[in-house]
Amino acid sequence: MSLLRQIVEGLRKFLVPPAVEIPADLLKVVNVTRGTVVATHLEVAHSGAKRRKGLLGRDRLNVGEGLWIIPCESVHTFFMRFPIDLVYLDRENRVRKVRSRVGVWRISICLTAHSVLELAAGAVDGTQTRQGDMLEFTPAAPTPGAGCINGLVR
């Protein structure tokens, strides 16, 4: 192998981030610290198109539903039709910041976050999720006979 090719390969390994494992499309989230279920049907937005769309166009989130945006350190609720709860997570899925009942036309930021959960308003209070809590993600079992709209099981 030529010296130039070795240099290019070395730079590529250094500059190109390692492949990120993409989680299942529908997840269950448990707050391990408090022993509560945060969401039973969490959709994953890991592509640019899914992250940009987010929850736009939806009329509501039902209890147990949500969206996990990866990567993400800020959220806006422009053009949304309902308030949401936000849970910002670091790379180890530890809660960095929590915001309850964020109304429409708002912006929320957490520069130390790697991802964010958008949940139905009241989910944070109902599960007592707080900064410092540890969350665990597992594949969700689809509800038998339930219809799907925008990837969320109803």
C-alpha positions in Angstrom: 0.0 0.0 0.0 1.4 3.4 -0.9 2.3 5.9 1.7 -0.4 8.3 0.5 -3.1 5.6 0.7 -2.0 4.8 4.3 -2.3 8.4 5.2 -5.8 8.7 3.7 -6.9 5.5 5.5 -5.5 6.8 8.8 -7.2 10.1 8.4 -10.5 8.4 7.4 -10.4 6.3 10.6 -9.7 9.4 12.7 -12.2 11.8 11.1 -15.1 9.6 10.2 -17.1 8.8 13.4 -17.7 5.1 14.1 -21.1 3.6 13.0 -23.8 4.2 15.5 -26.1 1.4 16.3 -29.6 2.4 15.3 -32.1 1.3 18.0 -35.4 -0.5 17.2 -38.1 1.7 15.7 -40.4 1.3 18.7 -39.1 1.2 22.3 -40.1 1.0 25.9 -38.4 3.3 28.3 -37.9 2.6 32.0 -36.6 5.0 34.7 -34.2 2.5 36.4 -33.5 5.0 39.2 -37.2 5.3 40.3 -38.6 2.0 38.9 -41.2 3.7 36.7 -42.2 3.2 33.1 -41.6 6.5 31.2 -43.0 5.4 27.8 -44.4 2.1 26.4 -44.4 3.2 22.7 -41.4 5.4 21.9 -40.7 6.1 18.3 -37.1 6.8 17.3 -36.1 9.7 15.1 -32.5 9.0 14.1 -32.6 10.2 10.5 -32.4 13.8 9.4 -35.9 13.7 7.9 -37.5 12.2 11.0 -35.6 14.6 13.3 -36.8 17.6 11.3 -40.4 16.5 11.3 -40.5 15.5 14.9 -44.1 15.6 16.2 -45.2 18.2 13.7 -48.6 17.4 12.1 -49.8 15.3 15.0 -52.8 16.3 17.1 -51.7 14.8 20.4 -49.5 12.2 22.1 -51.4 9.6 24.2 -50.1 8.5 27.6 -47.1 6.2 27.1 -46.3 7.6 23.6 -43.3 9.7 22.7 -40.4 10.4 20.3 -36.7 9.9 21.0 -34.6 12.3 18.9 -31.0 11.3 18.3 -28.8 13.3 18.2 -30.5 16.4 19.6 -29.7 19.2 22.1 -32.5 21.6 21.4 -36.2 21.5 20.6 -38.8 24.0 19.4 -42.5 23.7 19.5 -43.3 26.0 16.7 -46.5 25.0 14.8 -47.3 22.3 17.3 -50.8 21.8 18.5 -50.2 20.6 22.1 -47.8 20.9 25.0 -45.1 18.2 25.6 -42.7 17.1 28.3 -39.0 17.1 27.4 -36.3 14.8 28.9 -32.7 15.6 27.7 -30.2 12.7 28.0 -26.5 12.3 27.7 -24.7 9.5 25.8 -25.1 7.1 28.8 -28.9 7.8 28.9 -28.6 9.7 32.2 -31.2 12.6 32.5 -29.4 15.9 32.1 -32.5 18.2 32.1 -36.3 17.9 32.4 -38.9 20.4 31.2 -42.6 19.8 31.9 -45.6 20.9 29.8 -43.6 23.0 27.3 -46.2 25.0 25.5 -46.4 25.7 21.8 -44.1 28.4 20.2 -41.3 27.7 22.7 -37.6 26.8 22.5 -35.7 24.6 24.9 -32.0 23.9 24.9 -29.6 21.6 26.8 -26.0 21.9 25.5 -24.8 18.9 27.5 -27.5 16.6 26.0 -26.9 14.0 23.3 -30.6 13.2 22.7 -34.1 14.2 23.9 -37.4 12.4 24.7 -40.5 14.2 23.6 -43.3 12.8 25.8 -47.0 13.5 26.4 -47.5 16.4 28.8 -47.6 15.1 32.4 -45.4 12.1 31.8 -42.4 13.6 33.7 -44.5 14.3 36.8 -46.3 11.0 36.6 -43.1 9.0 36.5 -41.2 11.4 38.9 -38.3 11.6 36.4 -35.6 14.0 37.6 -32.2 15.2 36.6 -29.6 12.5 37.3 -32.0 9.6 36.8 -30.9 6.7 34.6 -33.1 5.5 31.8 -33.1 2.1 30.0 -34.5 1.4 26.5 -35.8 -2.0 25.3 -37.8 -3.0 22.2 -41.5 -2.4 22.8 -44.0 -5.1 22.1 -46.7 -3.9 19.7 -50.2 -3.8 21.1 -52.2 -6.6 19.4 -55.0 -5.2 17.2 -53.9 -1.6 17.5 -53.7 0.6 14.5 -50.6 2.7 13.7 -50.5 6.3 12.8 -47.1 7.9 12.0 -45.4 4.9 13.5 -47.0 5.3 16.9 -49.2 2.5 18.2 -52.6 3.7 19.3 
